[in-house]
Amino acid sequence: MSEGCTDCGRKGGCDERKHAMFGAIDEALARLYPTRRWGERDDAAAFRDGVSPDVGPRLAERLAARLNALALFRPGAPDELCDYVYVLCFGRQPSILELREGTAAWADEQPAGEELYLRVALSAVAPFAAVQQVAMTVERAGEEVVVREAPRAGVFDPILLTRLQGLVAELAEADVRHLDFGDLTLPPEGFDPGDYPDRYGGQPATVNYLFYPQPAVTVGTTLVRLVASP
């Protein structure tokens, strides 16, 4: 399953939804980047129209209850245009994510392994959200652990469909438009990439104008130093 519609039997409704989604994206890009050049953002427009910072923590609480799963809010990095909510789909607690974020302590008996998440990006510059599936792995190296976060360009595993549907419904109730991630992975037509190729080695996709600057499938690595038990 590629990430996209969650109501596959209604082709006409999907076409109409896609048309509205593309219209909203085009409108946001024109407002945020009047020069049509990556990096030349209208910060006043971004400040007015982004998802409020208090939405993320509330969304995490509601998703945890609705999906009966760990849901954790994480603010974006200073160079990113979004905050995140992670939903644990396959794994156990204390999770690798909790270890990385410092909300749980490492247990000696916790094995290395892989966990699967839905990662929601909440745009700080437009009223949009986008969802990717993310695999997290951990390896212990002495007194440190290495956590790797590997996102995919959308949601592809059929076993995630039920949780994705619930997540999208929760976004709608929060008045945040869900964008199909697969439609964000190409450069917007007629835009100048600016210095993006020099910085990131490729052309900026729509996701880089609305959510974060790094390529969509960039693998993140975090080194966590273990704290000895008292």
MDAnalysis code that builds the backbone (N, CA, C; Angstrom):
import MDAnalysis as mda
import numpy as np

u = mda.Universe.empty(690, n_residues=230, atom_resindex=np.repeat(np.arange(230), 3), trajectory=True)
u.add_TopologyAttr("name", ["N", "CA", "C"] * 230)
u.add_TopologyAttr("resid", np.arange(1, 231))
u.add_TopologyAttr("resname", ["MET", "SER", "GLU", "GLY", "CYS", "THR", "ASP", "CYS", "GLY", "ARG", "LYS", "GLY", "GLY", "CYS", "ASP", "GLU", "ARG", "LYS", "HIS", "ALA", "MET", "PHE", "GLY", "ALA", "ILE", "ASP", "GLU", "ALA", "LEU", "ALA", "ARG", "LEU", "TYR", "PRO", "THR", "ARG", "ARG", "TRP", "GLY", "GLU", "ARG", "ASP", "ASP", "ALA", "ALA", "ALA", "PHE", "ARG", "ASP", "GLY", "VAL", "SER", "PRO", "ASP", "VAL", "GLY", "PRO", "ARG", "LEU", "ALA", "GLU", "ARG", "LEU", "ALA", "ALA", "ARG", "LEU", "ASN", "ALA", "LEU", "ALA", "LEU", "PHE", "ARG", "PRO", "GLY", "ALA", "PRO", "ASP", "GLU", "LEU", "CYS", "ASP", "TYR", "VAL", "TYR", "VAL", "LEU", "CYS", "PHE", "GLY", "ARG", "GLN", "PRO", "SER", "ILE", "LEU", "GLU", "LEU", "ARG", "GLU", "GLY", "THR", "ALA", "ALA", "TRP", "ALA", "ASP", "GLU", "GLN", "PRO", "ALA", "GLY", "GLU", "GLU", "LEU", "TYR", "LEU", "ARG", "VAL", "ALA", "LEU", "SER", "ALA", "VAL", "ALA", "PRO", "PHE", "ALA", "ALA", "VAL", "GLN", "GLN", "VAL", "ALA", "MET", "THR", "VAL", "GLU", "ARG", "ALA", "GLY", "GLU", "GLU", "VAL", "VAL", "VAL", "ARG", "GLU", "ALA", "PRO", "ARG", "ALA", "GLY", "VAL", "PHE", "ASP", "PRO", "ILE", "LEU", "LEU", "THR", "ARG", "LEU", "GLN", "GLY", "LEU", "VAL", "ALA", "GLU", "LEU", "ALA", "GLU", "ALA", "ASP", "VAL", "ARG", "HIS", "LEU", "ASP", "PHE", "GLY", "ASP", "LEU", "THR", "LEU", "PRO", "PRO", "GLU", "GLY", "PHE", "ASP", "PRO", "GLY", "ASP", "TYR", "PRO", "ASP", "ARG", "TYR", "GLY", "GLY", "GLN", "PRO", "ALA", "THR", "VAL", "ASN", "TYR", "LEU", "PHE", "TYR", "PRO", "GLN", "PRO", "ALA", "VAL", "THR", "VAL", "GLY", "THR", "THR", "LEU", "VAL", "ARG", "LEU", "VAL", "ALA", "SER", "PRO"])
u.atoms.positions = np.array([
    [0.850, -1.195, 0.000],
    [0.000, 0.000, 0.000],
    [0.880, 1.236, 0.000],
    [0.680, 2.123, -0.945],
    [1.348, 3.411, -0.888],
    [0.456, 4.376, -0.136],
    [1.088, 5.304, 0.561],
    [0.317, 6.231, 1.399],
    [-0.550, 7.112, 0.528],
    [-1.770, 7.298, 0.936],
    [-2.682, 8.117, 0.163],
    [-4.075, 7.995, 0.704],
    [-5.056, 7.796, -0.179],
    [-6.444, 7.704, 0.250],
    [-6.637, 6.535, 1.193],
    [-7.524, 6.703, 2.138],
    [-7.864, 5.612, 3.044],
    [-9.290, 5.140, 2.811],
    [-9.879, 5.539, 1.702],
    [-11.245, 5.141, 1.350],
    [-11.220, 4.717, -0.113],
    [-10.536, 3.570, -0.380],
    [-10.141, 3.221, -1.741],
    [-11.302, 2.927, -2.675],
    [-12.486, 2.682, -2.163],
    [-13.593, 2.315, -3.028],
    [-14.346, 3.484, -3.633],
    [-13.901, 4.707, -3.352],
    [-14.658, 5.874, -3.808],
    [-13.766, 6.741, -4.681],
    [-13.602, 6.321, -5.946],
    [-12.681, 6.998, -6.855],
    [-13.053, 8.452, -7.059],
    [-14.334, 8.728, -7.277],
    [-14.735, 10.104, -7.495],
    [-14.439, 10.987, -6.306],
    [-14.736, 10.484, -5.113],
    [-14.457, 11.251, -3.912],
    [-12.984, 11.491, -3.734],
    [-12.159, 10.497, -4.097],
    [-10.713, 10.643, -3.994],
    [-10.218, 11.721, -4.950],
    [-10.713, 11.706, -6.194],
    [-10.306, 12.721, -7.165],
    [-10.642, 14.124, -6.672],
    [-11.830, 14.278, -6.106],
    [-12.238, 15.580, -5.601],
    [-11.351, 16.015, -4.439],
    [-11.040, 15.064, -3.538],
    [-10.187, 15.381, -2.393],
    [-8.791, 15.757, -2.849],
    [-8.260, 15.008, -3.827],
    [-6.929, 15.308, -4.344],
    [-6.893, 16.691, -4.980],
    [-7.928, 17.033, -5.732],
    [-7.978, 18.341, -6.383],
    [-7.948, 19.453, -5.342],
    [-8.726, 19.280, -4.273],
    [-8.741, 20.286, -3.211],
    [-7.396, 20.357, -2.502],
    [-6.764, 19.188, -2.303],
    [-5.465, 19.165, -1.635],
    [-4.407, 19.892, -2.463],
    [-4.354, 19.600, -3.753],
    [-3.372, 20.262, -4.604],
    [-3.616, 21.773, -4.661],
    [-4.880, 22.157, -4.675],
    [-5.196, 23.588, -4.663],
    [-4.697, 24.261, -3.398],
    [-4.874, 23.590, -2.249],
    [-4.409, 24.143, -0.975],
    [-2.888, 24.244, -0.948],
    [-2.204, 23.238, -1.485],
    [-0.740, 23.270, -1.533],
    [-0.262, 24.419, -2.418],
    [-0.852, 24.547, -3.597],
    [-0.441, 25.624, -4.519],
    [-0.660, 26.994, -3.888],
    [-1.782, 27.156, -3.214],
    [-2.083, 28.432, -2.569],
    [-1.065, 28.742, -1.476],
    [-0.738, 27.724, -0.676],
    [0.221, 27.926, 0.414],
    [1.604, 28.262, -0.134],
    [2.047, 27.556, -1.159],
    [3.368, 27.835, -1.733],
    [3.441, 29.242, -2.312],
    [2.385, 29.665, -2.991],
    [2.376, 31.016, -3.566],
    [2.423, 32.081, -2.481],
    [1.743, 31.827, -1.360],
    [1.719, 32.791, -0.266],
    [3.043, 32.819, 0.488],
    [3.622, 31.656, 0.698],
    [4.837, 31.565, 1.503],
    [6.096, 31.925, 0.732],
    [6.088, 31.661, -0.566],
    [7.282, 31.889, -1.391],
    [6.907, 32.755, -2.593],
    [6.653, 34.036, -2.370],
    [6.211, 34.903, -3.482],
    [7.242, 35.029, -4.600],
    [8.529, 34.812, -4.304],
    [9.549, 34.852, -5.351],
    [9.722, 33.498, -6.034],
    [8.998, 32.466, -5.531],
    [9.067, 31.105, -6.066],
    [10.502, 30.553, -6.011],
    [11.180, 30.862, -4.931],
    [12.566, 30.420, -4.747],
    [12.728, 29.824, -3.358],
    [13.317, 28.607, -3.298],
    [13.523, 27.965, -2.007],
    [14.429, 28.836, -1.132],
    [14.061, 28.955, 0.134],
    [14.840, 29.746, 1.067],
    [14.393, 31.181, 1.191],
    [13.551, 31.659, 0.271],
    [13.055, 33.041, 0.323],
    [11.596, 33.014, 0.763],
    [11.403, 32.705, 2.036],
    [10.061, 32.536, 2.587],
    [9.556, 33.853, 3.171],
    [8.266, 34.099, 3.010],
    [7.613, 35.246, 3.633],
    [7.296, 34.861, 5.075],
    [8.133, 35.299, 6.015],
    [7.977, 34.868, 7.398],
    [6.692, 35.390, 8.033],
    [6.206, 36.532, 7.577],
    [4.945, 37.053, 8.120],
    [3.792, 36.121, 7.757],
    [3.769, 35.647, 6.525],
    [2.728, 34.710, 6.104],
    [2.866, 33.394, 6.848],
    [4.100, 32.952, 7.072],
    [4.328, 31.701, 7.791],
    [3.838, 31.807, 9.232],
    [4.095, 32.927, 9.872],
    [3.696, 33.114, 11.264],
    [2.178, 33.080, 11.406],
    [1.469, 33.587, 10.414],
    [0.002, 33.652, 10.488],
    [-0.660, 32.303, 10.309],
    [-0.086, 31.454, 9.472],
    [-0.857, 30.328, 8.948],
    [-0.412, 28.945, 9.417],
    [0.633, 28.833, 10.206],
    [1.107, 27.529, 10.618],
    [0.241, 26.872, 11.678],
    [0.461, 25.568, 11.883],
    [-0.214, 24.840, 12.959],
    [0.311, 25.375, 14.290],
    [-0.582, 25.725, 15.190],
    [-0.192, 26.290, 16.479],
    [0.672, 25.296, 17.264],
    [1.717, 25.778, 17.963],
    [2.590, 24.868, 18.718],
    [1.869, 24.049, 19.778],
    [0.725, 24.520, 20.253],
    [0.025, 23.762, 21.297],
    [-0.836, 22.628, 20.736],
    [-0.938, 22.542, 19.408],
    [-1.735, 21.468, 18.810],
    [-1.037, 20.119, 18.975],
    [0.286, 20.093, 18.800],
    [1.027, 18.842, 18.837],
    [0.860, 18.057, 20.126],
    [1.101, 18.670, 21.299],
    [0.911, 17.915, 22.544],
    [-0.515, 17.405, 22.720],
    [-1.510, 18.220, 22.358],
    [-2.898, 17.777, 22.481],
    [-3.185, 16.620, 21.527],
    [-2.635, 16.725, 20.311],
    [-2.839, 15.662, 19.330],
    [-2.231, 14.353, 19.828],
    [-1.054, 14.423, 20.431],
    [-0.422, 13.212, 20.957],
    [-1.313, 12.556, 22.012],
    [-1.897, 13.348, 22.899],
    [-2.781, 12.795, 23.929],
    [-3.998, 12.126, 23.305],
    [-4.586, 12.774, 22.313],
    [-5.798, 12.228, 21.696],
    [-5.480, 10.969, 20.889],
    [-4.329, 10.953, 20.210],
    [-3.951, 9.764, 19.442],
    [-3.648, 8.588, 20.361],
    [-3.005, 8.854, 21.490],
    [-2.721, 7.773, 22.433],
    [-4.013, 7.103, 22.890],
    [-5.041, 7.909, 23.168],
    [-6.312, 7.363, 23.607],
    [-7.050, 6.676, 22.455],
    [-7.059, 7.292, 21.303],
    [-7.833, 6.759, 20.177],
    [-7.214, 5.481, 19.623],
    [-5.895, 5.428, 19.544],
    [-5.215, 4.300, 18.923],
    [-4.691, 3.288, 19.949],
    [-4.868, 3.612, 21.229],
    [-4.378, 2.739, 22.294],
    [-2.908, 2.412, 22.087],
    [-2.118, 3.460, 21.912],
    [-0.699, 3.295, 21.607],
    [0.082, 4.462, 22.195],
    [1.375, 4.248, 22.369],
    [2.247, 5.346, 22.773],
    [2.244, 6.411, 21.682],
    [2.004, 7.659, 22.043],
    [2.092, 8.781, 21.112],
    [2.887, 9.878, 21.813],
    [3.948, 10.315, 21.188],
    [4.879, 11.237, 21.832],
    [5.121, 12.448, 20.946],
    [4.983, 13.640, 21.526],
    [5.235, 14.884, 20.817],
    [6.716, 15.227, 20.907],
    [7.289, 15.712, 19.786],
    [8.666, 16.214, 19.804],
    [8.754, 17.481, 18.973],
    [9.241, 18.588, 19.557],
    [9.428, 19.812, 18.767],
    [10.452, 19.588, 17.659],
    [10.263, 20.284, 16.549],
    [11.217, 20.192, 15.466],
    [12.517, 20.896, 15.792],
    [13.556, 20.598, 15.024],
    [14.856, 21.255, 15.183],
    [14.755, 22.703, 14.720],
    [15.708, 23.545, 15.119],
    [15.641, 24.964, 14.748],
    [15.581, 25.219, 13.238],
    [16.177, 24.333, 12.432],
    [16.163, 24.562, 10.984],
    [14.965, 23.908, 10.308],
    [14.082, 23.268, 11.072],
    [12.917, 22.608, 10.499],
    [11.689, 23.503, 10.595],
    [10.718, 23.240, 9.729],
    [9.493, 24.035, 9.664],
    [8.307, 23.251, 10.228],
    [8.566, 22.366, 11.172],
    [7.491, 21.528, 11.689],
    [7.845, 21.000, 13.068],
    [6.804, 20.520, 13.760],
    [6.942, 19.700, 14.953],
    [6.454, 18.296, 14.601],
    [6.702, 17.340, 15.508],
    [6.386, 15.945, 15.213],
    [5.565, 15.307, 16.321],
    [4.734, 14.345, 15.918],
    [4.109, 13.408, 16.840],
    [4.414, 12.006, 16.313],
    [4.972, 11.171, 17.183],
    [5.284, 9.779, 16.834],
    [4.248, 8.864, 17.481],
    [3.764, 7.895, 16.714],
    [2.837, 6.883, 17.227],
    [3.499, 5.524, 17.077],
    [3.709, 4.846, 18.196],
    [4.328, 3.521, 18.176],
    [3.318, 2.488, 17.675],
    [3.668, 1.800, 16.583],
    [2.769, 0.796, 16.011],
    [3.236, -0.625, 16.308],
    [4.539, -0.853, 16.267],
    [5.087, -2.163, 16.574],
    [6.350, -1.976, 17.397],
    [6.312, -2.523, 18.608],
    [7.414, -2.378, 19.547],
    [6.864, -2.537, 20.952],
    [7.711, -2.325, 21.922],
    [7.257, -2.452, 23.299],
    [7.838, -1.325, 24.129],
    [7.216, -1.082, 25.253],
    [7.683, -0.039, 26.156],
    [8.488, -0.652, 27.300],
    [9.539, 0.092, 27.738],
    [9.958, 1.398, 27.243],
    [10.510, 1.284, 25.827],
    [10.098, 2.200, 24.976],
    [10.409, 2.144, 23.554],
    [11.758, 2.797, 23.259],
    [12.246, 2.529, 22.060],
    [13.476, 3.179, 21.600],
    [13.294, 4.691, 21.564],
    [12.113, 5.130, 21.145],
    [11.847, 6.573, 21.087],
    [11.936, 7.199, 22.473],
    [11.335, 6.555, 23.470],
    [11.390, 7.088, 24.829],
    [12.832, 7.143, 25.339],
    [13.611, 6.135, 24.994],
    [15.024, 6.144, 25.362],
    [15.731, 7.337, 24.727],
    [15.498, 7.530, 23.437],
    [16.170, 8.621, 22.735],
    [15.783, 9.981, 23.283],
    [14.489, 10.154, 23.599],
    [14.003, 11.446, 24.057],
    [14.213, 11.666, 25.551],
    [14.726, 10.665, 26.246],
    [15.029, 10.825, 27.660],
    [13.834, 10.716, 28.573],
    [12.729, 10.162, 28.091],
    [11.539, 9.998, 28.941],
    [11.472, 8.620, 29.571],
    [12.444, 7.751, 29.257],
    [12.533, 6.431, 29.878],
    [14.006, 6.060, 29.976],
    [14.342, 5.228, 30.949],
    [15.724, 4.812, 31.159],
    [15.987, 3.496, 30.436],
    [17.232, 3.326, 30.007],
    [17.630, 2.086, 29.364],
    [17.630, 0.951, 30.376],
    [17.063, -0.194, 29.981],
    [17.076, -1.380, 30.823],
    [18.102, -2.364, 30.259],
    [18.914, -2.942, 31.140],
    [19.983, -3.828, 30.680],
    [19.448, -4.996, 29.865],
    [18.231, -5.432, 30.195],
    [17.696, -6.598, 29.499],
    [17.021, -6.237, 28.178],
    [16.909, -4.943, 27.871],
    [16.227, -4.531, 26.636],
    [17.093, -4.903, 25.434],
    [16.611, -5.737, 24.527],
    [17.437, -6.181, 23.399],
    [17.496, -5.134, 22.290],
    [18.510, -5.270, 21.460],
    [18.521, -4.487, 20.227],
    [17.393, -4.994, 19.342],
    [16.838, -4.126, 18.532],
    [15.739, -4.548, 17.675],
    [15.235, -3.390, 16.843],
    [14.060, -3.579, 16.234],
    [13.475, -2.549, 15.373],
    [12.046, -2.289, 15.818],
    [11.664, -1.017, 15.810],
    [10.296, -0.611, 16.106],
    [9.759, 0.192, 14.930],
    [8.445, 0.166, 14.762],
    [7.798, 0.840, 13.644],
    [6.834, 1.891, 14.156],
    [6.929, 3.098, 13.593],
    [6.131, 4.244, 14.015],
    [5.432, 4.882, 12.818],
    [4.352, 5.589, 13.111],
    [3.832, 6.603, 12.211],
    [4.317, 7.938, 12.750],
    [4.981, 8.705, 11.891],
    [5.516, 10.009, 12.287],
    [4.710, 11.109, 11.596],
    [4.073, 11.929, 12.406],
    [3.261, 13.033, 11.892],
    [4.092, 14.307, 11.948],
    [4.245, 14.961, 10.813],
    [4.887, 16.276, 10.765],
    [3.793, 17.332, 10.708],
    [3.826, 18.282, 11.644],
    [2.847, 19.369, 11.718],
    [3.533, 20.652, 11.278],
    [3.120, 21.185, 10.142],
    [3.804, 22.339, 9.574],
    [3.631, 23.581, 10.437],
    [4.723, 24.295, 10.643],
    [4.680, 25.559, 11.370],
    [4.418, 26.738, 10.445],
    [4.320, 26.480, 9.124],
    [4.143, 27.571, 8.168],
    [2.848, 27.462, 7.372],
    [2.096, 26.378, 7.545],
    [0.825, 26.181, 6.842],
    [-0.013, 25.211, 7.670],
    [-1.335, 25.205, 7.494],
    [-2.198, 24.350, 8.327],
    [-2.238, 22.908, 7.837],
    [-1.072, 22.290, 7.684],
    [-0.946, 20.982, 7.060],
    [-0.237, 19.993, 7.981],
    [-0.524, 18.710, 7.735],
    [0.202, 17.608, 8.354],
    [0.529, 16.579, 7.282],
    [1.644, 15.881, 7.468],
    [2.032, 14.795, 6.570],
    [2.540, 13.646, 7.422],
    [2.320, 12.414, 6.950],
    [2.614, 11.236, 7.758],
    [3.574, 10.316, 7.004],
    [4.596, 9.857, 7.712],
    [5.528, 8.861, 7.193],
    [5.613, 7.684, 8.157],
    [5.902, 6.510, 7.610],
    [6.253, 5.417, 8.499],
    [7.752, 5.480, 8.748],
    [8.142, 5.173, 9.982],
    [9.524, 5.312, 10.411],
    [9.927, 4.054, 11.160],
    [11.088, 3.508, 10.821],
    [11.659, 2.399, 11.576],
    [12.764, 2.938, 12.477],
    [12.763, 2.507, 13.736],
    [13.831, 2.871, 14.664],
    [14.544, 1.616, 15.120],
    [15.875, 1.691, 15.115],
    [16.707, 0.601, 15.603],
    [17.673, 1.136, 16.635],
    [18.164, 0.243, 17.477],
    [19.086, 0.657, 18.537],
    [20.169, -0.401, 18.689],
    [21.381, 0.066, 18.921],
    [22.496, -0.822, 19.208],
    [23.248, -0.266, 20.403],
    [23.635, -1.164, 21.282],
    [24.416, -0.731, 22.440],
    [25.898, -0.849, 22.122],
    [26.646, 0.184, 22.499],
    [28.093, 0.199, 22.310],
    [28.732, 0.682, 23.607],
    [29.002, -0.238, 24.503],
    [29.576, 0.132, 25.788],
    [28.602, 0.921, 26.626],
    [29.001, 2.121, 26.988],
    [28.165, 2.984, 27.815],
    [27.283, 3.913, 26.982],
    [27.157, 3.629, 25.703],
    [26.324, 4.446, 24.823],
    [25.442, 3.536, 23.977],
    [24.351, 4.106, 23.497],
    [23.525, 3.410, 22.515],
    [23.366, 4.298, 21.290],
    [23.307, 3.675, 20.132],
    [23.131, 4.378, 18.866],
    [21.705, 4.127, 18.387],
    [20.925, 5.183, 18.248],
    [19.551, 5.088, 17.778],
    [19.496, 5.611, 16.346],
    [18.945, 4.802, 15.453],
    [18.798, 5.206, 14.052],
    [17.318, 5.301, 13.703],
    [16.963, 6.389, 13.053],
    [15.586, 6.636, 12.615],
    [15.571, 6.680, 11.095],
    [14.880, 5.725, 10.486],
    [14.858, 5.597, 9.029],
    [13.442, 5.796, 8.506],
    [13.127, 6.979, 7.987],
    [11.785, 7.218, 7.442],
    [11.659, 6.717, 6.008],
    [10.444, 6.395, 5.629],
    [10.134, 6.086, 4.236],
    [9.315, 7.236, 3.655],
    [9.201, 7.268, 2.341],
    [8.532, 8.383, 1.666],
    [7.024, 8.174, 1.638],
    [6.443, 7.979, 2.814],
    [5.013, 7.765, 2.929],
    [4.734, 6.629, 3.887],
    [3.548, 6.029, 3.755],
    [3.151, 4.875, 4.559],
    [2.833, 3.751, 3.582],
    [3.563, 2.634, 3.686],
    [3.487, 1.600, 2.664],
    [3.003, 0.248, 3.184],
    [3.172, -0.041, 4.471],
    [2.806, -1.355, 4.989],
    [1.303, -1.434, 5.244],
    [0.602, -2.414, 4.638],
    [-0.848, -2.524, 4.829],
    [-1.263, -2.647, 6.295],
    [-0.398, -3.219, 7.125],
    [-0.760, -3.405, 8.533],
    [-0.890, -2.075, 9.276],
    [-0.448, -0.987, 8.665],
    [-0.554, 0.329, 9.298],
    [-1.833, 1.063, 8.915],
    [-2.616, 0.496, 8.006],
    [-3.752, 1.219, 7.443],
    [-4.770, 1.624, 8.507],
    [-5.116, 0.724, 9.414],
    [-6.146, 1.039, 10.415],
    [-5.709, 2.213, 11.283],
    [-4.471, 2.175, 11.751],
    [-3.993, 3.280, 12.584],
    [-3.885, 4.563, 11.775],
    [-3.482, 4.461, 10.503],
    [-3.413, 5.660, 9.671],
    [-4.794, 6.290, 9.518],
    [-5.814, 5.476, 9.328],
    [-7.165, 6.006, 9.199],
    [-7.587, 6.759, 10.457],
    [-7.321, 6.173, 11.623],
    [-7.650, 6.852, 12.870],
    [-6.876, 8.132, 13.053],
    [-5.617, 8.108, 12.646],
    [-4.773, 9.306, 12.754],
    [-5.316, 10.429, 11.868],
    [-5.659, 10.099, 10.622],
    [-6.178, 11.109, 9.696],
    [-7.495, 11.691, 10.220],
    [-8.340, 10.835, 10.805],
    [-9.594, 11.327, 11.373],
    [-9.325, 12.296, 12.522],
    [-8.312, 12.011, 13.325],
    [-7.975, 12.895, 14.433],
    [-7.440, 14.233, 13.931],
    [-6.680, 14.214, 12.866],
    [-6.197, 15.459, 12.268],
    [-7.363, 16.310, 11.768],
    [-8.337, 15.664, 11.152],
    [-9.494, 16.403, 10.653],
    [-10.248, 17.065, 11.803],
    [-10.370, 16.362, 12.928],
    [-11.052, 16.941, 14.083],
    [-10.266, 18.113, 14.664],
    [-8.946, 18.099, 14.484],
    [-8.104, 19.206, 14.948],
    [-8.020, 20.330, 13.921],
    [-8.745, 20.193, 12.801],
    [-8.769, 21.197, 11.734],
    [-7.392, 21.389, 11.102],
    [-6.675, 20.273, 10.935],
    [-5.379, 20.273, 10.254],
    [-5.516, 19.395, 9.014],
    [-5.190, 19.940, 7.850],
    [-5.358, 19.193, 6.597],
    [-4.248, 18.170, 6.441],
    [-4.650, 16.923, 6.213],
    [-3.687, 15.859, 5.953],
    [-3.318, 15.857, 4.473],
    [-2.010, 15.910, 4.196],
    [-1.509, 15.840, 2.829],
    [-0.937, 14.458, 2.575],
    [-1.290, 13.848, 1.451],
    [-0.733, 12.551, 1.091],
    [0.760, 12.709, 0.812],
    [1.587, 11.983, 1.557],
    [3.019, 12.228, 1.495],
    [3.593, 11.983, 0.108],
    [3.073, 10.984, -0.588],
    [3.591, 10.699, -1.919],
    [3.476, 11.865, -2.879],
    [2.545, 12.771, -2.611],
    [2.366, 13.935, -3.483],
    [3.272, 15.100, -3.093],
    [4.111, 14.888, -2.089],
    [5.023, 15.956, -1.627],
    [6.464, 15.679, -1.988],
    [6.728, 14.603, -2.702],
    [8.107, 14.161, -2.895],
    [8.756, 14.647, -4.184],
    [8.035, 15.431, -4.978],
    [8.600, 15.999, -6.206],
    [8.739, 17.510, -6.062],
    [9.669, 18.129, -6.808],
    [9.799, 19.585, -6.748],
    [8.539, 20.263, -7.271],
    [8.104, 21.359, -6.634],
    [6.943, 22.085, -7.172],
    [7.299, 22.731, -8.504],
    [6.376, 22.656, -9.430],
    [6.641, 23.142, -10.793],
    [6.875, 24.647, -10.801],
    [7.914, 25.072, -11.515],
    [8.172, 26.489, -11.711],
    [8.905, 27.172, -10.571],
    [9.450, 26.393, -9.602],
    [10.165, 26.983, -8.481],
    [11.673, 26.867, -8.675],
    [12.381, 27.899, -8.217],
    [13.836, 27.951, -8.277],
    [14.400, 27.269, -7.026],
    [15.293, 26.278, -7.170],
    [15.816, 25.581, -5.991],
    [16.785, 26.392, -5.151],
    [17.201, 27.557, -5.629],
    [18.129, 28.371, -4.854],
    [19.418, 27.609, -4.578],
    [19.896, 27.666, -3.324],
    [21.144, 26.981, -2.979],
    [20.894, 25.594, -2.397],
    [19.680, 25.094, -2.520],
    [19.371, 23.781, -1.953],
    [20.280, 22.681, -2.500],
    [20.516, 22.598, -3.821],
    [21.387, 21.518, -4.325],
    [22.780, 21.547, -3.711],
    [23.325, 22.726, -3.462],
    [24.647, 22.811, -2.856],
    [24.628, 22.314, -1.413],
    [23.530, 22.557, -0.729],
    [23.444, 22.198, 0.695],
    [23.035, 20.749, 0.910],
    [22.153, 20.225, 0.047],
    [21.581, 18.902, 0.298],
    [21.789, 17.908, -0.844],
    [22.390, 18.335, -1.938],
    [22.739, 17.404, -2.998],
    [21.613, 16.961, -3.900],
    [20.551, 17.741, -3.997],
    [19.438, 17.387, -4.864],
    [18.478, 18.557, -4.990],
    [17.351, 18.321, -5.651],
    [16.345, 19.354, -5.824],
    [15.378, 19.354, -4.634],
    [14.935, 20.523, -4.165],
    [13.973, 20.547, -3.057],
    [12.591, 20.086, -3.518],
    [12.012, 19.168, -2.766],
    [10.656, 18.704, -3.028],
    [9.666, 19.591, -2.279],
    [8.399, 19.413, -2.576],
    [7.363, 20.212, -1.908],
    [7.454, 20.084, -0.399],
    [7.770, 18.879, 0.094],
    [7.878, 18.684, 1.542],
    [8.932, 19.594, 2.155],
    [9.978, 19.926, 1.396],
    [11.045, 20.772, 1.926],
    [10.641, 22.235, 2.019],
    [9.632, 22.643, 1.274],
    [9.114, 24.007, 1.373],
    [8.123, 24.154, 2.529],
    [7.482, 23.053, 2.910],
    [6.376, 23.137, 3.866],
    [6.667, 22.511, 5.225],
    [7.685, 21.622, 5.323],
    [7.873, 20.885, 6.574],
    [9.311, 20.917, 7.086],
    [10.253, 20.425, 6.336],
    [11.637, 20.355, 6.819],
    [12.582, 20.388, 5.621],
    [13.830, 20.814, 5.828],
    [14.728, 20.986, 4.688],
    [15.406, 19.712, 4.192],
    [15.649, 18.741, 5.046],
    [16.390, 17.547, 4.650],
    [15.568, 16.665, 3.716],
    [16.222, 15.892, 2.850],
    [15.479, 14.951, 1.994],
    [14.585, 14.036, 2.823],
    [13.471, 13.628, 2.232],
    [12.401, 12.961, 2.986],
    [12.825, 11.652, 3.618],
    [13.805, 10.949, 3.036],
    [14.195, 9.646, 3.572],
    [15.570, 9.716, 4.246],
    [15.936, 10.882, 4.731],
    [17.199, 11.023, 5.451],
    [17.178, 10.189, 6.731],
    [18.200, 9.370, 6.915],
    [18.324, 8.559, 8.127],
    [19.001, 9.388, 9.209],
    [18.346, 9.497, 10.362],
    [18.899, 10.241, 11.478],
    [19.551, 9.304, 12.485],
    [20.702, 9.716, 13.032],
    [21.427, 8.914, 14.022],
    [21.637, 9.746, 15.274],
    [21.284, 9.180, 16.420],
    [21.437, 9.860, 17.711],
    [22.242, 8.972, 18.641],
    [23.259, 9.549, 19.258],
    [24.074, 8.841, 20.244],
    [23.602, 9.220, 21.635],
    [23.193, 8.215, 22.415],
    [22.666, 8.441, 23.758],
    [23.627, 7.837, 24.775],
    [24.134, 8.675, 25.682],
    [25.022, 8.165, 26.728],
    [24.185, 7.638, 27.876],
    [24.480, 6.433, 28.296],
    [23.710, 5.808, 29.356],
    [24.090, 6.379, 30.708],
    [23.101, 6.487, 31.549],
    [23.305, 6.972, 32.910],
    [23.262, 5.776, 33.841],
    [24.300, 5.622, 34.656],
    [24.364, 4.470, 35.546],
    [23.245, 4.526, 36.567],
    [22.676, 3.379, 36.911],
    [21.619, 3.319, 37.916],
    [22.208, 3.626, 39.285],
    [21.470, 4.353, 40.152],
    [21.998, 4.681, 41.479],
    [22.138, 3.424, 42.327],
])
